[in-house]
């Protein structure tokens, strides 16, 4: 009898601990672009988060500002849960973001047509289905006849910057500076009276 009571009590304790999982919630304090946001942790640390598995248009690209605005409308000022915690080469946290009502921000952006599934880093079939649905219904950036994926846009921008650097004409005559001559004359100490 005592053994059963002890086991029952142990079961209740384990169940209580399992159900009362403390999830850390972060506040969205800034939306940098369609797929990069800044969170404020409970200990008041800013965390830059790159949304995992999705790639939104760049701000200077067609639908870039619309993607940023959609992300801001969806989560700015709200408390969110961070799912995943890897770092990219820029030091940003790469993760999925979930609102308190259970909405996955990463998936919602693709579903509404404001981002692509980032095929280089994602093989998620659910995300592929959401993108296909947005394409078929011409939602968001899919209203454009031939939208340019952000990874191609960045590659082309980089190539144009490099070509501008190469095409820069070289000066024929280098500028010469006159060398200052050192004063070799000894100056007399103040004349005494």
C-alpha positions as a Python dict, from the first residue, in 0.01 Angstrom:
ca = {
    (1, 'X'): (0, 0, 0),
    (2, 'X'): (276, 243, 93),
    (3, 'X'): (464, 151, -222),
    (4, 'X'): (158, 226, -439),
    (5, 'X'): (105, 563, -271),
    (6, 'X'): (469, 652, -325),
    (7, 'X'): (451, 556, -695),
    (8, 'X'): (125, 748, -738),
    (9, 'X'): (278, 1057, -575),
    (10, 'X'): (589, 1025, -792),
    (11, 'X'): (369, 996, -1102),
    (12, 'X'): (176, 1313, -1007),
    (13, 'X'): (500, 1508, -952),
    (14, 'X'): (644, 1401, -1287),
    (15, 'X'): (317, 1484, -1462),
    (16, 'X'): (304, 1827, -1300),
    (17, 'X'): (661, 1910, -1399),
    (18, 'X'): (598, 1790, -1755),
    (19, 'X'): (282, 1997, -1797),
    (20, 'X'): (422, 2315, -1644),
    (21, 'X'): (700, 2354, -1896),
    (22, 'X'): (836, 2706, -1868),
    (23, 'X'): (869, 2833, -2222),
    (24, 'X'): (1083, 3137, -2262),
    (25, 'X'): (896, 3410, -2443),
    (26, 'X'): (1067, 3692, -2630),
    (27, 'X'): (926, 4026, -2739),
    (28, 'X'): (962, 4131, -3104),
    (29, 'X'): (1116, 4479, -3089),
    (30, 'X'): (1227, 4531, -3450),
    (31, 'X'): (1159, 4390, -3795),
    (32, 'X'): (1471, 4445, -4007),
    (33, 'X'): (1332, 4290, -4323),
    (34, 'X'): (1090, 4016, -4425),
    (35, 'X'): (1298, 3735, -4277),
    (36, 'X'): (1509, 3901, -4007),
    (37, 'X'): (1372, 4026, -3676),
    (38, 'X'): (1513, 4142, -3346),
    (39, 'X'): (1389, 3999, -3018),
    (40, 'X'): (1424, 4116, -2660),
    (41, 'X'): (1495, 3832, -2419),
    (42, 'X'): (1358, 3820, -2062),
    (43, 'X'): (1702, 3933, -1938),
    (44, 'X'): (1687, 4239, -2173),
    (45, 'X'): (1935, 4111, -2433),
    (46, 'X'): (1872, 4187, -2801),
    (47, 'X'): (1881, 3881, -3025),
    (48, 'X'): (1882, 3908, -3404),
    (49, 'X'): (1693, 3617, -3555),
    (50, 'X'): (1707, 3503, -3918),
    (51, 'X'): (1391, 3305, -3991),
    (52, 'X'): (1487, 2944, -4072),
    (53, 'X'): (1403, 2776, -4402),
    (54, 'X'): (1259, 3089, -4567),
    (55, 'X'): (1403, 3371, -4777),
    (56, 'X'): (1210, 3694, -4826),
    (57, 'X'): (1286, 3956, -5092),
    (58, 'X'): (1556, 4208, -5008),
    (59, 'X'): (1435, 4555, -4905),
    (60, 'X'): (1557, 4707, -5235),
    (61, 'X'): (1393, 4429, -5436),
    (62, 'X'): (1035, 4414, -5565),
    (63, 'X'): (799, 4318, -5279),
    (64, 'X'): (1082, 4366, -5026),
    (65, 'X'): (904, 4644, -4839),
    (66, 'X'): (573, 4455, -4859),
    (67, 'X'): (738, 4146, -4705),
    (68, 'X'): (885, 4357, -4425),
    (69, 'X'): (546, 4517, -4361),
    (70, 'X'): (368, 4180, -4357),
    (71, 'X'): (619, 4041, -4104),
    (72, 'X'): (581, 4353, -3890),
    (73, 'X'): (201, 4332, -3896),
    (74, 'X'): (219, 3965, -3805),
    (75, 'X'): (453, 3979, -3506),
    (76, 'X'): (586, 4326, -3411),
    (77, 'X'): (538, 4399, -3040),
    (78, 'X'): (413, 4048, -2968),
    (79, 'X'): (552, 3779, -2742),
    (80, 'X'): (694, 3486, -2936),
    (81, 'X'): (860, 3151, -2879),
    (82, 'X'): (1196, 3074, -3037),
    (83, 'X'): (1224, 2724, -3188),
    (84, 'X'): (1583, 2628, -3268),
    (85, 'X'): (1906, 2797, -3175),
    (86, 'X'): (2176, 2771, -3440),
    (87, 'X'): (2401, 3057, -3550),
    (88, 'X'): (2481, 3165, -3904),
    (89, 'X'): (2808, 3312, -4029),
    (90, 'X'): (2690, 3663, -3937),
    (91, 'X'): (2624, 3567, -3574),
    (92, 'X'): (2246, 3572, -3610),
    (93, 'X'): (2029, 3308, -3449),
    (94, 'X'): (1858, 3093, -3715),
    (95, 'X'): (1526, 2967, -3584),
    (96, 'X'): (1154, 2938, -3630),
    (97, 'X'): (931, 3185, -3452),
    (98, 'X'): (594, 3090, -3309),
    (99, 'X'): (332, 3334, -3182),
    (100, 'X'): (152, 3264, -2855),
    (101, 'X'): (-157, 3151, -3049),
    (102, 'X'): (54, 2880, -3217),
    (103, 'X'): (102, 3052, -3555),
    (104, 'X'): (440, 2969, -3707),
    (105, 'X'): (570, 3300, -3848),
    (106, 'X'): (808, 3128, -4092),
    (107, 'X'): (529, 2922, -4246),
    (108, 'X'): (279, 3208, -4247),
    (109, 'X'): (511, 3434, -4449),
    (110, 'X'): (549, 3166, -4718),
    (111, 'X'): (177, 3081, -4705),
    (112, 'X'): (80, 3443, -4774),
    (113, 'X'): (331, 3472, -5060),
    (114, 'X'): (591, 3703, -4905),
    (115, 'X'): (884, 3459, -4905),
    (116, 'X'): (1028, 3158, -5081),
    (117, 'X'): (1116, 2829, -4923),
    (118, 'X'): (1497, 2854, -4897),
    (119, 'X'): (1576, 2535, -5089),
    (120, 'X'): (1947, 2547, -5006),
    (121, 'X'): (1861, 2498, -4637),
    (122, 'X'): (1515, 2340, -4636),
    (123, 'X'): (1364, 2019, -4764),
    (124, 'X'): (1038, 2057, -4572),
    (125, 'X'): (745, 1924, -4776),
    (126, 'X'): (487, 2121, -4576),
    (127, 'X'): (667, 2445, -4656),
    (128, 'X'): (693, 2344, -5023),
    (129, 'X'): (316, 2287, -5027),
    (130, 'X'): (251, 2629, -4872),
    (131, 'X'): (469, 2798, -5135),
    (132, 'X'): (296, 2607, -5415),
    (133, 'X'): (-45, 2714, -5281),
    (134, 'X'): (67, 3079, -5274),
    (135, 'X'): (201, 3051, -5633),
    (136, 'X'): (-122, 2899, -5764),
    (137, 'X'): (-336, 3167, -5594),
    (138, 'X'): (-99, 3450, -5696),
    (139, 'X'): (-60, 3572, -5338),
    (140, 'X'): (194, 3839, -5242),
    (141, 'X'): (503, 3840, -5461),
    (142, 'X'): (354, 3572, -5686),
    (143, 'X'): (141, 3845, -5843),
    (144, 'X'): (456, 3933, -6037),
    (145, 'X'): (494, 3750, -6370),
    (146, 'X'): (849, 3633, -6303),
    (147, 'X'): (964, 3714, -5948),
    (148, 'X'): (1339, 3701, -5883),
    (149, 'X'): (1441, 3481, -5590),
    (150, 'X'): (1642, 3674, -5330),
    (151, 'X'): (1947, 3447, -5360),
    (152, 'X'): (1968, 3533, -5735),
    (153, 'X'): (1912, 3902, -5660),
    (154, 'X'): (2197, 3905, -5404),
    (155, 'X'): (2427, 3719, -5644),
    (156, 'X'): (2355, 3970, -5925),
    (157, 'X'): (2405, 4266, -5688),
    (158, 'X'): (2740, 4126, -5578),
    (159, 'X'): (2848, 4071, -5940),
    (160, 'X'): (2755, 4429, -6033),
    (161, 'X'): (2951, 4567, -5735),
    (162, 'X'): (3256, 4366, -5839),
    (163, 'X'): (3228, 4477, -6202),
    (164, 'X'): (3199, 4842, -6096),
    (165, 'X'): (3515, 4800, -5894),
    (166, 'X'): (3697, 4646, -6192),
    (167, 'X'): (3565, 4903, -6441),
    (168, 'X'): (3680, 5196, -6230),
    (169, 'X'): (3931, 5391, -6441),
    (170, 'X'): (4278, 5416, -6305),
    (171, 'X'): (4433, 5763, -6276),
    (172, 'X'): (4701, 5830, -6533),
    (173, 'X'): (4900, 6064, -6320),
    (174, 'X'): (4933, 5990, -5953),
    (175, 'X'): (4908, 6281, -5717),
    (176, 'X'): (5235, 6381, -5569),
    (177, 'X'): (5261, 6554, -5240),
    (178, 'X'): (5530, 6802, -5175),
    (179, 'X'): (5756, 6681, -4904),
    (180, 'X'): (5790, 6917, -4617),
    (181, 'X'): (6142, 7015, -4565),
    (182, 'X'): (6267, 7003, -4217),
    (183, 'X'): (6381, 7332, -4085),
    (184, 'X'): (6753, 7284, -4032),
    (185, 'X'): (6816, 7638, -3915),
    (186, 'X'): (6872, 7673, -3543),
    (187, 'X'): (6642, 7923, -3392),
    (188, 'X'): (6792, 8143, -3132),
    (189, 'X'): (6663, 8124, -2783),
    (190, 'X'): (6469, 8433, -2680),
    (191, 'X'): (6683, 8740, -2684),
    (192, 'X'): (6762, 8841, -2335),
    (193, 'X'): (6751, 9203, -2225),
}
